[in-house]
């Protein structure tokens, strides 16, 4: 039986790579993101027909939009096997005391509240479908363990994601819902390309950092998704080996 997957933030970066990986392996994928044009490009680039790919413009921070998204999933496919809860954003890297409330709220609304809203809708669907159960994979970050300078909104939201992951894992046991988290360090995307030229370190220096081929991130998510529901990767860290994360640089 073909498995049904939903990927948020599917129009670029990690979401795009994971979406293409799912489609290549025969999954049906619902692509969610703010920009429908970007989602349509991913579907076109995949080369699959419309029976296995559905692009839905969605603001994950809007409860009504998220409800409509999952109603569409149920109407089109009848069930959901995997949610890759990936949509996220950061704030400008300004000094802590210069952050605006609006910058803080924008990040938390997407990275934490949006992840909660999508996970809650997925949980409700997986709980009642037959056969019941499914898997929720939350995209955390190594910032869930160690912050970068000037990253309070992003770091705080990703710490919140870890708590959400643990809570869903516990609450999902009775309903055959597995939940896991992947923490990624320096995946090569347009947003991280600048790291090769130098990025701010904890000691105030600017240093270049290596990047991780995004294909390895997609492979990791696909491995987690393919496990039977009686097995789970609770937390996985995938990172560029030589980036300054472990130890003192």
C-alpha positions in Angstrom: 0.0 0.0 0.0 1.3 3.4 -1.0 2.3 5.6 2.0 1.1 9.1 2.4 3.4 11.8 3.5 3.0 15.5 4.3 6.1 17.8 4.2 5.8 21.4 5.4 8.2 24.0 4.1 8.5 21.8 1.0 9.3 24.6 -1.5 13.0 25.0 -0.8 16.0 23.7 1.1 15.6 20.7 3.3 11.9 20.4 2.6 12.4 20.3 -1.1 15.2 17.6 -0.9 13.1 15.4 1.4 10.0 15.8 -0.7 11.9 14.7 -3.8 13.3 11.8 -1.9 9.9 10.6 -0.8 8.5 10.9 -4.3 11.5 9.0 -5.8 10.8 6.2 -3.4 7.1 5.8 -4.3 5.4 7.8 -1.6 2.5 10.1 -2.2 3.4 13.6 -0.9 1.4 16.6 0.1 3.6 19.6 -0.2 2.8 22.6 2.1 4.4 26.0 2.1 3.5 29.7 1.8 4.4 30.0 -1.9 2.4 27.8 -4.2 4.7 28.7 -7.1 7.7 27.1 -5.4 5.7 24.0 -4.5 4.6 23.6 -8.1 8.2 23.8 -9.2 9.2 21.0 -6.9 6.3 18.8 -8.2 7.3 19.6 -11.8 11.0 18.8 -11.1 10.0 15.5 -9.5 8.5 14.3 -12.8 5.7 12.4 -11.0 2.0 12.7 -12.0 -0.5 14.6 -10.0 -1.9 11.4 -8.4 1.1 11.3 -6.1 1.8 15.0 -5.4 -0.5 17.7 -4.1 0.8 21.2 -3.5 -1.1 23.3 -1.0 -0.4 26.9 -0.1 -0.3 27.0 3.7 0.7 29.4 6.5 1.5 26.9 9.3 1.1 29.6 11.9 -2.6 30.0 11.0 -4.8 27.4 12.7 -7.6 27.7 10.1 -5.1 27.2 7.3 -3.6 24.2 9.0 -7.1 22.7 9.5 -7.8 23.2 5.8 -4.5 21.6 4.9 -5.3 18.4 6.8 -8.9 18.3 5.6 -7.4 18.3 2.1 -5.1 15.4 3.0 -7.9 13.3 4.4 -10.2 14.2 1.5 -7.6 13.4 -1.2 -5.8 10.4 0.3 -7.9 9.2 3.3 -5.0 8.9 5.7 -1.6 10.2 6.6 1.4 7.9 7.4 4.2 10.4 7.9 4.4 14.1 8.7 7.8 15.8 8.2 7.3 18.9 10.3 9.9 21.0 8.7 8.7 24.6 8.1 10.9 27.1 9.9 12.5 30.5 9.9 15.0 32.7 11.7 15.2 36.3 12.8 17.9 38.9 11.8 21.1 38.2 13.8 20.9 41.4 15.9 21.9 42.0 19.5 19.5 40.5 22.1 18.4 43.9 23.4 17.7 45.1 19.8 15.2 42.3 18.9 11.7 43.5 18.3 8.6 41.8 19.6 7.5 41.3 16.0 10.8 39.5 15.1 10.5 37.2 18.1 6.8 36.4 17.5 7.3 35.7 13.8 9.9 33.0 14.5 7.9 31.4 17.4 4.7 31.4 15.4 6.3 29.4 12.6 8.9 27.3 14.4 7.0 26.3 17.5 3.3 27.1 17.2 3.2 26.1 13.5 4.9 22.8 14.4 2.4 22.2 17.2 -0.6 23.0 15.0 0.5 20.6 12.3 1.5 17.8 14.7 -1.9 18.2 16.5 -3.8 17.8 13.3 -1.6 14.8 12.2 -2.1 13.2 15.6 -5.9 13.5 15.4 -5.9 11.9 11.9 -3.5 9.2 12.7 -5.3 8.3 15.9 -8.6 7.6 14.2 -7.6 6.2 10.8 -7.5 2.5 10.0 -5.0 1.0 10.2 -4.3 3.5 12.9 -1.0 5.2 13.8 1.7 7.0 11.9 5.0 8.9 12.3 5.7 12.5 13.1 9.3 13.7 12.4 10.1 17.2 13.7 12.9 19.2 12.2 14.8 20.5 15.2 18.3 22.0 15.0 21.6 21.7 16.7 20.5 25.0 18.1 18.2 22.9 20.3 21.4 22.0 22.1 23.9 24.8 21.5 23.0 28.4 20.3 24.8 30.6 17.9 25.4 34.2 18.8 22.4 36.5 18.3 19.9 33.7 17.8 17.6 33.9 20.8 14.2 33.5 18.9 15.5 30.6 16.8 17.3 28.8 19.6 14.4 29.2 22.1 11.9 27.9 19.5 14.1 24.9 18.8 14.4 24.1 22.5 10.6 24.2 22.5 10.5 21.7 19.6 12.5 19.2 21.6 9.9 19.4 24.4 7.1 19.0 21.9 8.8 16.0 20.4 9.1 14.3 23.8 5.5 15.1 24.7 4.1 13.7 21.4 6.3 10.6 21.7 4.8 9.9 25.1 1.2 10.8 24.3 1.3 8.9 21.0 2.3 5.6 22.5 -1.3 4.5 23.2 -2.3 5.2 19.6 0.7 3.8 17.6 2.0 7.2 16.8 5.8 7.5 16.8 7.5 10.9 17.0 11.1 11.7 16.4 13.4 14.7 15.9 16.2 15.3 13.5 18.7 18.0 14.5 20.7 19.3 11.5 23.9 21.2 11.4 25.1 23.2 8.4 23.1 21.6 5.6 24.1 23.2 2.3 21.2 25.4 1.3 21.1 28.9 -0.2 20.7 30.2 3.4 23.9 28.6 4.6 26.1 29.3 1.6 27.5 32.3 3.4 29.0 30.1 6.1 31.8 29.1 3.6 33.0 32.7 3.7 32.8 33.1 7.4 30.2 33.4 10.2 30.2 34.8 13.7 31.6 32.5 16.4 31.0 32.6 20.2 34.4 34.4 20.7 33.5 37.2 18.3 35.6 36.0 15.4 34.4 35.4 11.9 35.3 31.9 10.6 34.3 29.8 7.6 32.4 26.6 8.4 32.0 23.5 6.3 28.6 22.4 4.9 26.8 19.1 4.7 25.5 17.8 1.4 21.7 18.1 1.7 21.3 14.7 0.1 22.5 13.1 3.4 19.8 15.0 5.3 17.2 13.6 3.0 18.5 10.1 3.3 18.4 10.4 7.1 14.8 11.6 7.2 13.8 8.8 4.7 15.5 6.2 6.9 13.5 7.4 10.0 10.3 7.5 8.0 10.7 3.9 6.6 11.0 2.3 10.1 8.1 0.2 11.3 6.0 1.8 14.0 7.4 -0.5 16.7 10.9 1.1 16.1 11.9 4.7 16.4 14.9 7.0 16.1 14.0 9.3 19.0 16.7 11.9 18.2 19.2 12.0 15.3 21.9 14.6 14.7 23.2 15.0 11.2 26.0 17.6 10.8 29.1 18.6 8.9 31.8 16.6 10.6 34.2 19.5 11.1 31.8 22.3 12.1 32.4 23.9 15.5 29.7 22.1 17.5 31.4 19.5 19.7 34.1 20.8 22.1 35.7 24.2 21.9 36.2 24.6 18.1 
